Every structure is written in C-alpha cells, then in structure tokens.
C-alpha cells in the first residue's frame, strides 16, 4: 500500500464512522419542527422528567464517588491475589444486560430483601422512588468512574507519595494533597462519564421505578403509547439539554486543568 494513500483511506473510513453516528441524530433533528420543540419545552411533564433525570444522576454520581474513588486508589496502589477478580467485578455492570441488572437490583432493594425491610421500617420504599432510580443509575455507570480514577492514580509517581510519607505526612494527607490533585483530571473525566451514563440509563431503571418517570423511560412510554411523532420531540429536547450540560462540564474541566497548570 502506498504511504501517501494511507491518510486518505483513514479519513474516508473515519468519515464513514462519523456519518454512522451523525446521520441518525441529524435525521431525528431534521424531522422535528421548531414548533414541536417549543411545545415540548412547554410540557410540564417533560420538564419535570428532565430535571428529575439530571438531579438523580448528579446526586448518585456524587454519593457513590465517596466510595468509588478510594476503591480506585486501592486498586491502583495495592497488589493482592484476587485483584484481577476484583477488577472483573468492577467491569461486570458494563457487560451484563441492563434488564438483568434491573432485576438484580430489584431483588436487592425490594421490600422482601434485608435492605428493603430495613428501609420499610422507617417508611421508605426504594422501588418506585428516586433513591431506587439513583441506585440503578449508579450500578450501571460506576465502572466508568472507578476505571478512570484508577488510571489517574496509576499515573501518579509513587516516589512522590513515598517521599511525603518519609517526611512524616500521614497516608490520608498524602492522598488528599498529592495523589488526588495529580489524578484529578482522570477523576473528573470519570465523574462526567458516570453522570452521562446515568442520564441515559433505561433498562435497569424501568424495572426498578417506572414512576416517577425519568426521561429515557418517558421517551419509551410516549413511543409505545403515541408513536414516533410524540416520542421524537422529547428525545430532541433531552439531547439538547444534555449537550448543554456536557459542554458546561467540559468547560469546567478545562478551567480546572488550566488552574492546575
């Protein structure tokens, strides 16, 4: 193969992949009129659903990050016999069908389970509750945060941590003053990916909580009840809202990188 032709072939093949991604989305946007988008933004049920989706995904990301980031640090710094097994367990939610994940979560938090009975004793039922939605979202999205954070900690020079420890700093202080700041770029990327994955979850959530209705479930419900014409505008509005949030989060990420630099 001629070397001069290689970049052209790569560009052509890459362009086909980009077209594969862009074409369905562009088709959906072109088939939705501005009037339909405006009417959808005035639909209070849609607005409430979008805010619920954003809020629950954001809060579940922050809550589960409290445990996910230390776990990622432990996996990056510690060698033990079952480490490959633990890494496999971390990735398991990515590979199993999300409907199966929803069934597993439903059995875990239902009223007949230990956790469900404990919650019921204080008047709380996770099934059909935003907390149940948050658990389902976190289950399928937390591997993105753990893997990104682990890669970030792996890139932190161990000698810096050892030097700080030799100078008398505690392990906790070393973590918060050296390891965490140096790995923050990867961690922030993982947080954004976890948040994004939670926003898009359908299969696990619909089994745990059909109501209150997050936007992916609403899109499915409107498609099943009224057809493509009514589901498409909701999809377009939700994509636009998500796009605005992701641009905002990426801008924050860039600002953080500039500050650290």
C-alpha positions in Angstrom: 0.0 0.0 0.0 1.3 3.4 -0.9 2.0 5.5 2.2 0.5 8.6 0.5 -2.8 6.8 0.2 -3.0 5.7 3.8 -4.2 9.0 5.3 -6.9 9.3 2.7 -8.1 5.8 3.4 -8.1 6.6 7.2 -10.0 9.8 6.6 -12.5 8.0 4.4 -13.1 5.2 6.9 -13.2 7.6 9.8 -15.7 9.7 7.9 -18.0 6.7 7.4 -18.0 6.1 11.2 -18.7 9.7 11.9 -21.5 9.6 9.3 -22.9 6.4 11.0 -23.1 8.3 14.3 -24.3 11.7 13.0 -26.8 10.6 10.4 -29.5 9.1 12.7 -29.2 12.1 15.0 -29.4 14.6 12.2 -32.3 12.8 10.7 -34.2 13.0 14.0 -33.4 16.7 14.4 -34.4 17.5 10.8 -37.7 15.6 11.2 -38.6 17.7 14.3 -40.1 21.1 13.6 -39.2 24.1 15.8 -42.9 24.3 16.8 -42.8 20.7 18.1 -39.7 21.5 20.1 -41.3 24.6 21.6 -44.5 22.7 22.5 -42.3 20.0 24.2 -40.5 22.6 26.2 -43.9 23.9 27.5 -44.9 20.4 28.6 -44.6 20.4 32.4 -44.4 16.6 32.5 -41.4 16.6 30.2 -39.7 19.4 32.1 -40.2 17.6 35.4 -38.9 14.4 33.9 -35.7 16.0 32.6 -35.0 17.8 35.9 -35.6 14.5 37.8 -33.2 12.7 35.5 -30.5 15.3 35.8 -30.9 15.7 39.6 -30.9 12.0 40.4 -27.9 11.2 38.1 -25.9 14.0 39.5 -26.6 13.2 43.1 -26.0 9.5 42.6 -22.6 10.3 41.0 -21.5 12.4 43.9 -22.7 10.0 46.5 -21.2 6.8 45.1 -17.9 8.7 44.2 -17.3 8.8 48.0 -16.6 5.1 47.9 -15.6 4.6 44.2 -12.5 7.0 44.4 -10.9 5.3 47.4 -11.5 1.9 45.8 -9.8 3.1 42.6 -6.8 4.3 44.7 -6.6 0.9 46.5 -6.7 -1.0 43.2 -4.0 1.3 41.8 -1.7 1.0 44.7 -2.2 -2.4 46.2 -1.2 -5.9 44.9 -3.2 -8.9 46.2 -4.1 -12.3 44.9 -7.7 -11.6 43.9 -7.0 -8.2 42.3 -7.9 -9.4 38.7 -11.1 -10.8 40.1 -12.0 -7.5 41.8 -11.2 -5.6 38.5 -13.5 -8.1 36.7 -16.3 -7.5 39.2 -15.9 -3.7 38.7 -16.4 -4.1 35.0 -19.3 -6.6 35.3 -22.2 -4.0 35.2 -20.9 -2.9 31.7 -21.1 -6.4 30.2 -24.4 -7.8 31.7 -27.7 -6.9 30.1 -29.2 -3.9 31.8 -32.6 -5.5 32.1 -30.8 -8.3 34.1 -29.1 -5.6 36.1 -32.5 -4.1 36.9 -33.9 -7.5 38.0 -30.8 -8.0 40.3 -31.2 -4.5 41.8 -35.0 -5.0 42.2 -34.3 -8.2 44.2 -31.7 -6.4 46.2 -33.9 -3.4 47.3 -37.4 -4.9 47.2 -39.4 -5.0 50.4 -38.7 -8.7 50.9 -34.9 -8.1 51.0 -32.9 -7.2 54.1 -32.2 -3.7 52.8 -35.8 -3.3 51.8 -37.2 -4.4 55.1 -34.8 -2.0 56.9 -36.0 0.8 54.7 -39.6 -0.1 55.2 -39.2 0.1 59.0 -38.6 3.8 58.6 -41.3 4.3 56.0 -39.1 4.2 52.9 -39.6 2.0 49.8 -36.8 2.1 47.3 -38.9 0.6 44.5 -40.7 3.4 42.6 -38.6 6.0 44.4 -35.8 8.4 43.2 -33.4 6.6 45.5 -34.1 3.4 43.7 -33.5 5.2 40.4 -30.2 6.5 41.7 -29.1 3.0 42.7 -30.0 1.6 39.3 -28.1 4.5 37.6 -25.1 4.1 39.8 -24.9 0.3 39.3 -24.5 0.6 35.5 -22.3 3.7 35.5 -19.9 3.4 38.4 -17.3 1.3 36.4 -16.6 4.4 34.3 -15.6 6.4 37.4 -13.6 3.6 39.0 -11.6 2.8 35.9 -10.9 6.4 35.0 -9.8 7.2 38.6 -7.7 4.1 38.8 -5.8 5.1 35.6 -5.3 8.5 37.1 -3.8 7.2 40.3 -1.6 4.8 38.2 -0.1 7.9 36.5 0.8 9.5 39.9 4.5 8.8 40.6 4.7 6.5 43.6 8.0 8.1 44.6 6.2 11.4 45.4 3.9 9.6 47.8 6.8 7.8 49.4 8.8 11.0 49.8 5.9 12.7 51.5 5.4 9.6 53.8 9.1 9.6 54.7 8.9 13.3 55.6 6.2 12.5 58.2 2.9 13.0 56.3 0.1 10.7 57.1 -1.3 8.4 54.3 -4.6 10.4 54.4 -2.7 13.7 54.0 -0.7 12.2 51.1 -3.9 11.1 49.4 -5.6 14.5 49.6 -2.6 16.7 48.9 -0.6 14.7 46.3 -2.5 11.7 44.9 -5.9 13.2 44.5 -4.8 16.6 42.9 -2.5 14.8 40.4 -5.1 12.3 39.4 -8.0 14.9 39.3 -8.1 15.2 35.5 -8.9 11.5 35.1 -11.3 11.5 38.1 -13.2 14.5 36.7 -13.5 12.8 33.4 -14.8 9.6 35.1 -17.3 11.7 37.1 -18.6 13.2 33.9 -18.8 9.8 32.2 -20.6 8.3 35.2 -23.1 11.2 35.2 -23.6 10.9 31.4 -24.2 7.1 31.6 -26.7 7.6 34.4 -28.6 10.1 32.4 -29.0 7.6 29.5 -29.9 4.5 31.5 -33.2 2.9 30.7 -33.2 -0.9 31.1 -32.3 -1.1 34.8 -34.3 1.9 35.8 -37.6 0.9 34.1 -37.6 -2.3 36.2 -36.9 -0.6 39.5 -39.0 2.5 39.0 -41.3 3.1 36.1 -42.7 6.0 38.1 -41.5 8.7 38.8 -40.6 8.7 35.2 -37.1 9.7 34.1 -36.7 11.0 30.5 -35.5 7.8 28.9 -38.5 5.9 30.3 -40.8 8.8 29.2 -39.4 8.6 25.6 -40.2 4.8 25.6 -43.6 5.3 27.1 -44.6 8.0 24.6 -43.3 5.9 21.7 -45.3 2.9 22.9 -48.5 4.9 23.5 -48.5 7.5 20.8 -45.8 6.6 18.3 -42.7 8.2 16.8 -44.2 11.6 16.3 -44.7 12.2 20.0 -41.5 10.5 21.2 -39.1 12.3 18.9 -39.5 15.8 20.1 -38.9 14.7 23.7 -35.7 12.9 22.5 -34.5 16.1 20.7 -35.1 18.3 23.7 -33.4 15.9 26.1 -30.4 15.6 23.8 -30.1 19.4 23.6 -30.3 19.7 27.4 -27.7 17.0 27.9 -25.5 18.7 25.3 -25.6 22.0 27.1 -24.7 20.3 30.4 -21.8 18.4 28.9 -20.4 21.5 27.3 -20.7 23.2 30.6 -19.0 20.4 32.5 -16.2 20.1 29.9 -15.6 23.8 30.2 -15.3 23.4 34.0 -12.9 20.6 33.3 -10.7 22.7 31.1 -10.8 25.6 33.6 -9.6 23.1 36.3 -6.8 21.9 34.1 -5.7 25.5 33.4 -5.7 26.3 37.1 -3.6 23.2 37.9 -1.2 24.1 35.1 
